[in-house]
Each structure stands twice: as structure tokens, then as C-alpha cells.
């Protein structure tokens, strides 16, 4: 016997402001949204959640989380642990896109899928990218096309590294082949088939993506470059990329050293990009959660490594609003509607009847997280 959840008297952010209203949830889906819903005559067991005028928003969609554990770039003792479901729920994240990263030797897609399914058992939605930093791509089934066509959770490829010493320095032809395989696999499997591109700090920036899309019929929107806020030069390149029809992603997890090295905080990058006229639909933020963040002493000696916090995503949504003047609906969209649309997740990233019941309640004053609902369950 399922229970009907009646979220009463919320300030609805869908993520656009939609006034005061109620939301009914059952079977993991949103049944109805609006003012004055009256479910009490239906004869179904109903649990009331009083929202008390706080902000009901879409659960966050984190477009890059190494939920199987990332890192490992300083030896085996630097491998980061897998993400705990509690960490995502405590951070307001209800949907994640997971990727391998640098280490495709001791990490595998089979393990990543197992982690995704463990997260799903807690109501979370976890998707997986095939491939890794390197080319030719490592896959689960033997090809990118087969992975995307046949494995339900696999929705794209990445992160493939360009402009980075840890990548395999692919040429344009190699990238065109990868993007085309991703596209065809995505078409067959009804997925977005996008390529998440890890962009390092080499001066070439996004040039290789432009070259590939100009020489072959690979749409510019096929790529979704991430870490575009890592320095001002790449950020400007990213804004140009958006003007050319592309989308870009800003990484929220950071360290004091990275900021001192020129990284633009994601919340600030979002504000600057919007002010420069970039459409919110082509801007996203992601945490890069469970990647390894290094801490150095004053002489540059590595002191410690810690997992990048998934909580940095919500922190930057809040910072974008409270510190950088971004509207709450735009800040939320960068971490819900936009990544959901970019990754082709049709039941994610918005509040509307028929969509998945992935919701967060934020304090109307501080924007602090009050609760997270993932798949119709309060975490
Ligand atoms: Zn990366």
C-alpha cells in the first residue's frame, strides 16, 4: 500500500517562481502541483509534510560525480572512496552523472554501475558515462555504441581529457570518431549521447572541439566541456563556445590554492556568464564530487588529499544568489533544469506533474537545506 505524500503550503520554485502551493507525491512521481489541492477525500493513507512557506525546489542534478571514487593520481594511497548515499541526500543532490576519470586501470564501469545501483536503492538516480580520460575509450560491452544502446544507466561518454597532461592527447579525427559513436549509440538507446570533456589548463583550451566540429558533422552541442572556470582564459574561451552554440559546465569544488591560481569560483562564473548574455539553458554547475582535492603547504609540498565535496554544488547555488546577485531560479536551473536537459533526463530537473519526485526544501531566508526527497522518499 503506497502512501500519498501531501507537501503543503510551499513557495514553489519549479525552478521558476510559481507562487504558494501544494505538491502531491506517490509511487515516486509528482502527481499534482498547485494551490489548494485537497487529497483528503481519496481514501488513501496520506502523510502531510508542512512546508510552512519555505522554498520547494527541484532536487539538484549533479552532472559530474566520481561516485565510484576518483583520484589515484598520486599512487594507490590517493584513491578516493566511493560516495555514500547520505552525502548526496545531505547535499540536496538527487540525480548524479558518474564518470571514471584518470584511473581506468583499477576502476571499471562494472564497479561504477554497481555503485549507481546501490545509490538507486536509496531513491537516488545515478547515471554513468562510458569511456574515461583516455582514448581509445574503455567500455563495458566492447564499444561506446553498444554501451549507450544497451545499458540503461549509460547516457554519454566522458570525461574525455583535452588540453591536459593526463589525457591521451587525442587528435581531431579520434575525437570525431568518439563523438559519432556516442551520437549513434545515444540515438539507438534514446539517450543524449553527449561527450563530457574534461578541459585541462593547457593554452589550447577548447580549440580541439571547434576544429572537430568544423571538419566533421559533429554538432557543437554534442560536447559538454567541464572545469571551464579553472582560469580566466578558459572561461573567456567558454563564453565564446556558448556563443557558437555550445554548452559549458563550471566545477564547484575547489581549494584555496586553486583559487589563488586563478580559478573563478563557480558561483561567480555563473553570474559573469549570465551577465555576458549566455543563456541559462547552456550553463551548468557540477561538483566533481569524490575527485581528489590536494592541499599544499606554503612551500608547495603536498600535505593531504581529500575527496571533493558533493555539498559544494548547493553551496554554490546559494552563493550565486546571496553573494553574486543571480536569481534563485537561474541558480537552481544551473544545478537542475539545465544539466537535466543537457543530459536528456526528461523526468528530472523541474517540478511538474508526472516528473520524478526529486525535491528539496530550502529555508526561505538562509536557503539552508531543510530536507531532500529522492524518488518520493525523504532522505
Ligand atoms: Zn575532470
Boltz pocket constraint, residues with backbone or C-beta under 6 A from the ligand:
constraints:
  - pocket:
      binder: B
      contacts: [[A, 159], [A, 198], [A, 199], [A, 226], [A, 227]]
      max_distance: 6.0
